[in-house]
Amino acid sequence: MSDTLANLRLEVYAGDQVKLAENDDWAAGLAPTFVATGASPLPPGSRDAAVVLTLAAGNRYTAVVRGAGGSSGEALLEIYEVP
């Protein structure tokens, strides 16, 4: 797809104000977590973003995906519960 973000940044907020986590270019150490959750694996060295968080139930969270350098395009956001 030509309109897919080639390099993205993921930010997770509690409500709209408090940034809980951010990532640009996921860490290879997360690969076992992808397997444990059944998530789609990310190719080594890809410029995808991923975070692992423990979130309290009942709160409101916001995930924001941005393109590097202000670029625009489409992104797929997947959320999994880690066993």
C-alpha positions as MATLAB code, in Angstrom:
seq = 'MSDTLANLRLEVYAGDQVKLAENDDWAAGLAPTFVATGASPLPPGSRDAAVVLTLAAGNRYTAVVRGAGGSSGEALLEIYEVP';
ca = [
       0.000    0.000    0.000;
       1.440    3.336   -0.931;
      -0.479    5.254    1.759;
       0.782    3.103    4.666;
       2.927    4.876    7.263;
       6.490    3.696    6.717;
       7.775    4.835   10.116;
       5.369    5.407   12.970;
       5.332    6.431   16.604;
       2.859    5.070   19.157;
       1.809    7.077   22.215;
      -0.558    5.839   24.948;
      -2.319    8.279   27.280;
      -4.450    7.940   30.399;
      -7.434   10.102   29.541;
      -6.235   12.843   27.218;
      -3.429   14.271   29.329;
      -1.004   11.842   30.948;
       1.399   10.066   28.586;
       1.942    6.520   29.891;
       4.227    5.208   27.158;
       5.637    5.939   23.734;
       7.609    3.973   21.197;
       9.266    4.508   17.851;
      10.846    1.402   16.302;
       9.908   -1.519   18.591;
      12.461   -3.394   20.692;
      13.391   -6.918   19.553;
      12.945   -8.093   23.167;
       9.174   -7.833   22.653;
       9.123  -10.675   20.093;
       8.325  -13.379   22.727;
       5.348  -11.292   23.882;
       3.972  -11.274   20.330;
       4.120  -15.079   20.316;
       2.482  -15.354   23.781;
      -0.464  -13.180   22.742;
      -0.913  -14.564   19.242;
      -0.131  -11.146   17.767;
       1.178  -10.712   14.276;
       4.989  -10.845   14.381;
       6.901   -7.754   13.310;
       9.840   -8.219   10.963;
      13.235   -7.658   12.631;
      14.415   -4.114   11.986;
      10.996   -2.868   10.937;
      10.021    0.666   11.859;
       6.804   -0.425   13.558;
       6.016    0.605   17.133;
       4.928   -1.555   20.080;
       4.538   -1.160   23.844;
       3.621   -3.500   26.704;
       1.665   -1.866   29.528;
      -0.287   -2.851   32.603;
      -3.466   -0.763   32.605;
      -6.018   -0.417   35.382;
      -9.543   -1.548   34.527;
     -12.265    1.058   34.271;
     -10.043    3.929   33.158;
     -10.110    5.610   29.763;
      -7.029    5.312   27.570;
      -6.109    6.850   24.241;
      -3.651    5.453   21.684;
      -2.198    7.911   19.176;
      -0.287    6.837   16.068;
       1.816    9.485   14.336;
       3.965    9.371   11.242;
       7.651   10.261   11.456;
       8.436   13.789   10.353;
       4.750   14.701   10.272;
       4.017   12.214    7.490;
       0.487   10.932    7.044;
      -0.982    7.638    5.980;
      -2.766    4.569    7.279;
      -1.769    2.413   10.244;
      -3.192   -0.674   11.914;
      -3.383   -0.639   15.716;
      -3.730   -4.005   17.469;
      -4.368   -4.388   21.220;
      -3.876   -7.694   23.037;
      -4.170   -8.998   26.578;
      -0.898  -10.576   27.670;
      -1.453  -13.924   29.402;
];
